[in-house]
Amino acid sequence: MIRVGIADSGVDGAAAGKVIAHADFFAAGTVIGTNDLPRDQAGHGSALAAVIAQTDGIALLDARIFDASLRASAAQAAAAIDWLVESGARLINLSFGLREDRGVLREACARAVSGGVLLVASTPARGAAVFPAAYPDVLRATGDARCAPGEHSWLGTAQADAGGSASTPCGRVAGASAGCAHVSAALIRLMLQQPSSTRDALLETFRQEARYVGPERRSR
């Protein structure tokens, strides 16, 4: 069983059945194991969790950092990452991007990476870099219109490392956030197949198994 962390707006719906622990990270402080219903006021985290939860053999750790506004501070995100690592996550999906580099978030990501956790963060297909995707050893993922669910691409560009389907089953979340979740799902499947693989070996297999290699070419 692989523990997978999601730092987002919460997890409701069918995916909630795979959640083994909840924590809320809001300005008022951290609350562990809340039973608020509904948890996900925005629907964002639930849509992404539904993509990841399609894979058997995983348990979800739900770190809620967003309310309906989908806004969170770097400190909230950092606290969530630390909790997910402490709770045993081997991969953490971070389908959000902050415009400014913040030391507290950078350090939390560095701690996670040094602990062997694979961080997958969303990055826009175009435009300025965002954080945490731009931090060292964080896999930068985006939406790739070429990819169907279950497929992934290896982009290897200055903007992004990998891409996945730009849609979710419910249709409520799309673009880079969805692509990030699909990339996470693909990596989790590989982790289940190769439980003893190192991070580098896992990513090499991920590259080799990419349905598409190189950037998506968009007509103007």
Secondary structure, 3 states (H helix, E strand, C coil): CEEEEEEECCCCHHHHHHEEEEEEEECCEEEECCCCCCCCCCCHHHHHHHHHCCCCCEEEEEEECCCCCCCCCHHHHHHHHHHHHHCCCCEEEECCCECCCCHHHHHHHHHHHHCCCEEEEECCCCCCCCECCCCCCCEEEEECCCCCCCCEEECCCCCCCEEECCECCCCCCECHHHHHHHHHHHHHHHHHHCCCCCHHHHHHHHHHCCCEECCCCCCC
